[in-house]
Amino acid sequence: MSVSDRFRRIAARPVVLDVQHLGMAFPGSGGGVVHALHDVSFQVRRREFVTVVGASGCGKSTLVRILAGLTAHSSGEVLLDGRPVNGPGPDRGMVFQGYTLFPWLSVLKNVMFGLEMQEVGHDAARAEALQWLDLVGLAHKAEAWPHQLSGGQRQRVAIARALAAKPRILLMDEPFGALDPQTRANLQEHLLQIWSHVDITIVFITHDIDEAVWLADRVLVLQPPDAAHPGGWLREAVEVPLPVPRTRAMLASDAFRATRERIDALIHPPQVHAAERLPVFKLTQAGDEIL
C-alpha cells in the first residue's frame, strides 16, 4: 500500500478523539493568569498513531493530562467517541515516563489489577493478563516483582496493564524518556509491534523529534506562547510519509530526513537560535584557539 493510499484509509476511519478550541489557564503566583494552552484543535482517528512534540513550555504534558481527565480544561471541549471527557475513565489508558507499577504486586498481579477493578473474575483476569504479558514478550516474568525487572521491562508491563483494560485510546507521556538509547529503540519497536496487533489509538508525547517521526502517522507540533498566542498552541499537524511496518533503515531515508528537518524548523526557527545566543566568557589562556 502506498503512503497516499494509507492516509486516505486513515481519513476514512471514524474520529475517536475530537479536541476543539481547547484552552487551559490557571492563576499565576503574582496574581495574574497563566495560559498553558490556547485554542488547540485536532482530531485523531481510529487506530491512528499520533505523536506530539514541541519546545519546553508548549503545554505537551498539560495536553495529555487533560486528555486523560487528570486536569480540567478551562475552555473548549474534548470528546472521546462523541462523549465529553470530564475526568479519568477506563476508556483511556495512560503510561507515564516514571515507573508506575505497584511494587507490592507481582508482574501478573499488576496487569490483572485493572481487570479485577472492572469486576472480571479472578481466573478470567489471570488468563487475560497472561495473554497481554505474552504480547509484550514478558509472560516468563509473570511471577517476578517489579524491582526484579529492567527499566524497559517495567514499561512493557505498564503498557500491558494499560491495554488490558481495553481502552479506546492509549495516552503516553514521554514513556521512554528515562531509558538509555538502546533500550529506548527496542521499546519503540515493541510498541509498533503491539500497535499493529491491537485495536488501539495512540497519542504519544515526546521531546525527541526522531522518535516522533519514526513512530507516528502524524506529528502535532506545539509552540510555546508568543505575542499572538497567550498559551501553547498547535502550529502544524505534519503527516509522516513513511510506509508501515516501519524499519530502522527508514531512519536514513530521504523522506524521514525531510520530515525531521521540517519539524525541527517549526520548533527551532533560525531567529530563535539567534535570540538565544549566549554570551561568551574566555576562561582559559590556552595557546591554541578553537575558533
C-alpha positions as CSV (number, residue, x, y, z in Angstrom):
1,M,0.0,0.0,0.0
2,S,1.3,3.4,-0.9
3,V,1.7,6.2,1.7
4,S,-1.0,8.2,0.0
5,D,-3.4,5.3,0.0
6,R,-2.7,4.7,3.7
7,F,-3.5,8.3,4.5
8,R,-6.8,8.1,2.5
9,R,-7.7,5.0,4.5
10,I,-6.9,6.7,7.8
11,A,-9.0,9.7,6.8
12,A,-12.0,7.4,6.1
13,R,-11.9,6.0,9.7
14,P,-14.2,7.3,12.4
15,V,-13.0,10.0,14.7
16,V,-12.1,8.7,18.2
17,L,-10.7,11.8,19.8
18,D,-12.1,15.3,18.9
19,V,-10.3,18.3,20.5
20,Q,-11.9,21.7,19.7
21,H,-10.6,25.1,20.8
22,L,-9.0,23.7,23.9
23,G,-7.7,26.2,26.4
24,M,-6.1,25.8,29.8
25,A,-5.5,28.8,32.2
26,F,-4.8,28.9,35.9
27,P,-3.9,31.6,38.5
28,G,-0.3,32.7,38.5
29,S,1.8,33.3,41.6
30,G,1.8,37.0,41.0
31,G,-2.0,37.3,40.8
32,G,-2.2,37.1,37.0
33,V,-3.3,34.3,34.8
34,V,-1.0,31.7,33.2
35,H,-2.2,30.2,30.0
36,A,-0.8,26.7,29.4
37,L,-2.8,26.0,26.2
38,H,-4.6,28.3,23.8
39,D,-7.2,27.4,21.2
40,V,-5.9,23.9,20.4
41,S,-7.9,21.9,17.9
42,F,-7.3,18.5,16.3
43,Q,-8.9,15.1,15.6
44,V,-7.4,11.6,16.0
45,R,-9.0,8.7,14.0
46,R,-9.4,5.1,15.0
47,R,-6.1,3.1,15.1
48,E,-4.1,6.3,14.2
49,F,-0.7,6.8,15.9
50,V,-0.2,10.5,16.7
51,T,2.9,12.0,18.4
52,V,3.1,15.4,20.0
53,V,6.3,17.4,20.1
54,G,7.3,20.9,20.9
55,A,9.8,23.1,22.8
56,S,9.7,23.3,26.6
57,G,6.7,25.2,27.9
58,C,4.4,24.5,24.9
59,G,2.0,22.5,27.1
60,K,2.6,18.9,25.9
61,S,2.2,17.3,29.3
62,T,-0.7,19.6,30.2
63,L,-2.4,18.4,27.0
64,V,-2.1,14.7,27.7
65,R,-3.2,15.2,31.3
66,I,-6.4,16.9,30.0
67,L,-7.0,14.1,27.5
68,A,-6.6,11.6,30.4
69,G,-9.1,13.6,32.5
70,L,-6.4,14.2,35.2
71,T,-6.5,18.0,34.7
72,A,-9.6,20.1,33.9
73,H,-9.5,22.4,30.9
74,S,-10.7,26.0,31.0
75,S,-12.3,26.3,27.6
76,G,-13.2,24.3,24.5
77,E,-14.1,20.7,24.6
78,V,-12.5,17.2,24.5
79,L,-14.8,14.4,23.1
80,L,-14.0,10.7,23.1
81,D,-16.3,8.8,20.8
82,G,-18.6,11.9,21.0
83,R,-18.7,12.0,24.8
84,P,-17.2,14.8,26.8
85,V,-14.0,14.0,28.8
86,N,-14.5,15.4,32.3
87,G,-12.4,13.0,34.4
88,P,-10.5,9.8,34.3
89,G,-12.1,6.7,32.8
90,P,-11.4,3.2,31.7
91,D,-11.8,4.3,28.1
92,R,-8.3,5.9,28.3
93,G,-5.1,4.0,29.2
94,M,-2.2,6.0,30.5
95,V,1.6,5.3,30.5
96,F,3.8,7.8,32.2
97,Q,7.6,8.4,32.0
98,G,8.2,7.2,35.6
99,Y,7.8,3.6,36.6
100,T,4.2,3.3,38.0
101,L,3.9,-0.4,38.7
102,F,2.7,-1.3,42.2
103,P,5.8,-2.6,43.9
104,W,3.9,-4.8,46.3
105,L,2.2,-6.8,43.4
106,S,3.8,-9.3,41.1
107,V,4.1,-8.5,37.3
108,L,1.0,-10.7,36.7
109,K,-1.0,-9.1,39.5
110,N,-0.1,-5.6,38.2
111,V,-1.6,-6.5,34.8
112,M,-4.6,-8.1,36.5
113,F,-5.3,-5.1,38.6
114,G,-7.4,-3.1,36.1
115,L,-9.3,-6.2,35.0
116,E,-10.2,-7.0,38.6
117,M,-11.3,-3.4,39.2
118,Q,-13.7,-3.9,36.3
119,E,-15.0,-7.0,38.2
120,V,-13.6,-9.5,35.8
121,G,-13.4,-12.9,37.7
122,H,-10.0,-13.9,39.0
123,D,-9.5,-16.8,36.7
124,A,-10.6,-14.9,33.6
125,A,-8.4,-11.9,34.7
126,R,-5.4,-14.1,35.1
127,A,-5.8,-15.8,31.7
128,E,-6.3,-12.4,30.0
129,A,-3.3,-10.8,31.8
130,L,-1.1,-13.7,30.7
131,Q,-2.1,-13.1,27.2
132,W,-1.2,-9.4,27.4
133,L,2.2,-10.3,29.0
134,D,2.8,-12.7,26.2
135,L,2.0,-9.9,23.7
136,V,4.7,-7.7,25.2
137,G,7.1,-10.7,25.5
138,L,7.1,-11.0,29.3
139,A,5.0,-14.0,30.0
140,H,8.1,-15.6,31.5
141,K,8.3,-12.8,34.1
142,A,4.7,-13.2,35.3
143,E,5.7,-14.1,38.8
144,A,8.6,-11.6,39.1
145,W,8.4,-8.5,41.2
146,P,8.8,-5.0,39.6
147,H,12.2,-4.4,41.3
148,Q,13.5,-7.5,39.5
149,L,12.8,-6.0,36.1
150,S,14.9,-3.7,34.0
151,G,13.5,-0.2,33.2
152,G,12.4,-1.3,29.7
153,Q,10.7,-4.4,31.0
154,R,8.8,-2.3,33.6
155,Q,7.5,0.0,30.8
156,R,6.4,-3.0,28.8
157,V,4.4,-4.3,31.8
158,A,3.0,-0.8,32.2
159,I,1.8,-0.9,28.6
160,A,0.3,-4.4,29.1
161,R,-1.5,-3.1,32.2
162,A,-2.9,-0.1,30.4
163,L,-4.1,-2.2,27.4
164,A,-5.6,-5.0,29.5
165,A,-8.5,-2.7,30.4
166,K,-9.3,-2.4,26.6
167,P,-9.3,1.4,26.4
168,R,-10.3,3.2,23.3
169,I,-7.2,5.3,23.3
170,L,-3.7,4.9,24.8
171,L,-2.1,8.1,26.1
172,M,1.7,8.0,26.6
173,D,3.6,10.9,28.3
174,E,7.3,10.5,27.3
175,P,7.2,6.8,28.3
176,F,10.7,6.1,27.1
177,G,12.3,9.4,28.1
178,A,14.2,7.9,31.1
179,L,15.7,4.9,29.2
180,D,19.1,4.5,27.6
181,P,19.2,4.8,23.8
182,Q,19.4,1.1,23.1
183,T,16.5,0.2,25.4
184,R,14.5,3.1,24.0
185,A,15.0,1.9,20.5
186,N,13.9,-1.6,21.5
187,L,10.8,-0.3,23.3
188,Q,9.8,1.8,20.2
189,E,9.9,-1.4,18.1
190,H,7.9,-3.3,20.7
191,L,5.3,-0.6,20.8
192,L,4.9,-0.6,17.0
193,Q,4.5,-4.4,17.0
194,I,1.9,-4.2,19.8
195,W,0.0,-1.4,17.9
196,S,-0.1,-3.5,14.8
197,H,-1.8,-6.3,16.6
198,V,-4.3,-4.4,18.9
199,D,-7.3,-2.2,18.0
200,I,-5.9,0.8,19.8
201,T,-5.4,4.5,19.0
202,I,-2.3,6.1,20.4
203,V,-1.4,9.7,21.4
204,F,2.3,9.8,22.3
205,I,4.1,12.8,23.9
206,T,7.8,13.1,23.3
207,H,10.6,15.7,23.1
208,D,12.5,13.6,20.7
209,I,11.8,14.5,17.1
210,D,13.4,11.3,15.7
211,E,11.1,9.2,17.9
212,A,8.1,11.3,17.0
213,V,8.6,10.9,13.2
214,W,9.6,7.2,13.3
215,L,6.6,6.1,15.3
216,A,3.8,8.3,14.0
217,D,1.2,8.6,11.2
218,R,1.0,12.3,12.1
219,V,3.1,14.6,14.3
220,L,1.4,17.5,16.1
221,V,3.8,20.4,16.6
222,L,3.0,22.6,19.6
223,Q,4.6,26.0,20.1
224,P,5.2,28.0,23.4
225,P,3.2,31.2,23.9
226,D,4.0,34.2,21.8
227,A,2.6,37.7,21.1
228,A,-0.4,36.2,19.2
229,H,-1.0,33.2,21.4
230,P,-1.1,33.6,25.3
231,G,-0.7,29.8,25.7
232,G,0.8,26.8,24.0
233,W,-0.7,26.4,20.5
234,L,-0.8,23.9,17.7
235,R,1.4,25.2,14.9
236,E,1.0,22.4,12.4
237,A,0.0,18.7,12.0
238,V,2.6,17.0,9.9
239,E,1.9,13.8,8.0
240,V,4.7,11.3,8.1
241,P,5.3,9.9,4.6
242,L,6.8,6.6,5.7
243,P,5.1,3.2,4.9
244,V,4.3,0.6,7.6
245,P,5.6,-1.5,9.0
246,R,8.5,0.7,10.0
247,T,12.1,-0.4,9.8
248,R,15.3,1.2,11.2
249,A,16.6,1.5,7.7
250,M,13.9,4.2,7.2
251,L,15.9,6.5,9.6
252,A,18.3,7.0,6.7
253,S,15.7,7.7,4.1
254,D,15.2,11.0,2.3
255,A,11.5,11.0,3.5
256,F,12.5,10.6,7.1
257,R,15.2,13.3,7.0
258,A,13.0,15.8,5.2
259,T,10.1,15.3,7.7
260,R,12.5,15.6,10.6
261,E,14.1,18.7,9.2
262,R,10.7,20.3,8.6
263,I,9.5,19.6,12.2
264,D,12.9,20.8,13.6
265,A,12.5,24.1,11.7
266,L,9.0,24.6,13.1
267,I,10.2,24.1,16.7
268,H,13.5,25.9,16.3
269,P,13.2,28.6,13.7
270,P,16.5,30.4,12.9
271,Q,15.5,33.7,14.6
272,V,15.1,31.8,17.9
273,H,18.6,30.5,17.7
274,A,19.9,34.0,17.2
275,A,17.9,35.4,20.0
276,E,19.1,32.8,22.4
277,R,22.8,33.0,21.6
278,L,24.7,33.0,24.9
279,P,27.4,35.5,25.8
280,V,31.0,34.1,25.6
281,F,33.5,34.4,28.5
282,K,37.0,33.4,28.0
283,L,38.1,31.2,30.9
284,T,41.4,29.9,29.6
285,Q,44.7,31.2,28.3
286,A,45.3,28.2,26.1
287,G,47.8,28.9,23.3
288,D,45.9,27.3,20.5
289,E,42.4,28.7,19.6
290,I,39.5,26.5,18.5
291,L,37.6,29.3,16.8
